[in-house]
Amino acid sequence: MGTDNPQDPAYVAEQTGVVVRADVIGEPLEDLAREARDATMTRAMGALVVFDGVVRDHDQGRGVQGLTYTAHPQVVDVMHDVAGRVSARHPDVRLWAVHRIGPLEIGESALTVVAAAAHRGPAFRACEDMADTIKAEVPIWKEQVLDDGTVDWVGLH
């Protein structure tokens, strides 16, 4: 917990440095938008940054019809670890992040990250860091059905 802004009241630091939620679920994320905002914001937070990763209809110049996200059995543990490390790098922020698995259609949310802070700079930086770190480290793989009927796996190492 903490804040680097000496102008902020002490109670701001008591409310930040928190992972409000870090999860992987099979249900639509769109239904969680209000919950994410309400859980992440407090009266002391002056900035709320939301990243909504949405399934698009193309990838590397090829048309995409839809996709399915598959996850490692310990994905939730990894998500918690990632969120904790990102939070430690951004102690002035409250974080909420949920990734969806299972079949998704074009236009549906795959990853939602919410970052709240007393000031916009820390919220923007933390939101980007969380999204990037989840994408790089959380064991979730994407099976895309392309326009030509072929299947392409993304994220397999």
Disulfide bonds with the S-S distance in Angstrom:
none
